[in-house]
Amino acid sequence: MVSISPSEAMIIGGQTGDPDHLIDVKNTYFYNFDTQKWTSGPVLNVKRVYSGCALMTTLNNEKKIIVTGGFVDSDHPSMTSTEILDLNTEQWVYGPELPKPHHTHDMVSIADRVYVIAGGGRRSYENDYYNTIYEMDSTLKSWRLLKQRLTEPRYWPVAALIPDSATTCTKSKNQEDLNDEVVKK
């Protein structure tokens, strides 16, 4: 799932059916939080289960959804493919291949760049997990392996942006008043 705006999100691929008979899908759906309604979105080129996705804003202020990796189904190894959705045209096009197959990874975008973080390698039952981070800029032409690594390999990591305001320590007005009173005494 990827957040498109404060009032809209998108579900991409995945599985449907009952637990004894899951079916992999390439369908997408938009959800509007204001109207509380689902609408069908553009169909992926490839079925994707356990893929990663992120919303990127290009330097031209165009919004693109980037989807990478995952499985076509449980009988096949994970994929290297990337699909890119232009939200204006609602058409999926193929993007650059990841250097290695990925599944159960996370993605996050910062400014005009998107990152693939960790995840698994070939198949879900093999103990083949990554600590790598790949970057693609808004030219949408290639993935670049970053020298930064996670300290341990991980699958199903969670990546989230934390605003600067949440990481800085500032005194509240009450703390300042209390400090002034202590100094005066």
N, C-alpha and C positions, 0 to 999 in steps of 0.2 A: 504494500500500500504506500502511496506517496501523497503528501499534501500539496495541492496545487495553489490554493489560496486560503484565507481564513475561513471561507465557507464551503470549500470543495476539496474532495479527496478522490483518489482513483485506485481501484483494485486492479491488479495486472496478473493475468494467468492464474496458476495454482491448480487446485483439484476440486472436484465436486462429486457428489454421490454419497452413498452410505459407507461407513467404515470398512465393510467387507468387499466393496466394489467401487474403488475410487477411480475417477476418470480425469486424466490430465486435460487441461483446456488452454486455449489461446485467446479466450474472451477477456475483455476489459469492461469495467463499469465505473461510472462517475457517481459519487454520492454528494448531494447538496445538503448541508447541515441546516440551512434556513428552511427549505421546503421539506426536508426529511424524505427525499425521493431519490431512487436509483434510476439511472439511464444507461443504456448500452453505449460502450465506447468502441473505438476502432479495434478490429481483431488483429492480434499479433501475427507476424509472419511464421513464427514457430511456437509450439506449445512450450511453456516454461513452468517448471515447478522448482521451488527453492532458489529462485533467481534474486538478483538485487535490483533496486531501482532508486532513482533520485531525480529531482527537478533541478534543471540548470537554467540560469538566465544568462544569455550570451551578451557580449559587449554591445550588440544592437538592441538589447532589451527584449529579445525573443525568448519565450519560454519553451524549453524542450524537456521531454522526459526521456531519460536514458535507462535502458534495461539491459542487464548483462547476465551471462551464464545461466546456471540452473540445469535441469534435466529436461529432455523431451519426454521421457518416461523412465520408470525404474529399471528398465532393461538396458538402457544406454548410459554411457559415461557422461559426465557433465560437459557443458559446452564452453566454447570460447567466444561465441557470437555476441554481438551488441546490436540492439535495435534502438532507434531514436524516433520519438514522436514529436512532430511539430504541432503544438496545440492550436495553431491557426488553421492548418490544413487537415488536421486529424488523420495524417497518413504516417504509418510506420515505414521507415527505411533502414536498411542495414548500415551499421557504423563499423568502426575498426574492430578487428578481432582482438580479444585479450591475448596476451602472450601465453597464458596457461589456462586450462579449463578451470572454471570456478563454480561452486555451489555453496549454499548456506553462508554467503558473505553479506556484508552490509555496504551501503553506499551513502555518501553524504556529498553535498555540494557547498562550495564556498566561493562566492562571487561568480566568476565565469569558468570555474573548474569543478570537476566531479571526481570523486575518489572511490575506488573499490578497495575495501578493507578486509583482509584476511579471508577466511572461508575454507572450504574443502577443495580437494583436487579432483581426482578422477571419478571415483564412485563413493557413494555414501557409506558403504560398509568397509571401506579401506581406511586405515588410520593415516590419512594423507592430508594434513591440514597446513595452512599457510600462516605466516606472520607478516606478509608483505602488504604494501600499499601501492596501488597504481593510480596514476593521475591522467586525466584527459582535459585539455583546455577547450574553449568554445570553438576552435577551428574544427573540432570533431573528426580529426584525421588520424590520431594514433594514441595509444596508451603508453605511458612512460613509467617504468619502475622507479619508485623513490628510494633513496638510501635509508630513510627512516623505516624502522620496523617495530612491530609490537614485541614486547619482551618475550612472549610465548605464542606459539601457533594457536589459532582459535577458529572454531566454526560457530556459526550463529552469533557473531559478536553484535553488539548494539553500538552504533555511532550516533552521536547527537551533538549539535552545536550548542554551546553554552554562551549566552551573551556576556559581553564584558561587564555589564552592570551586575551580573550574578557572581562575578569573581573578584570584585574590588571591595575592599572594606572601607566603609565611610561611616562617620559618626552621625547618629540621628540628632535631631534638635534637642531631644530630651537628654541625650548623653552629654552634649555640649553644655546645657544648663546645669547639669549635675556636676560636671567638672569645674565650672565657674564657681559654684557654691563651695566646693571642697577647697579650692585655691583661696577664696576669700576668708575662710574660717581659719 
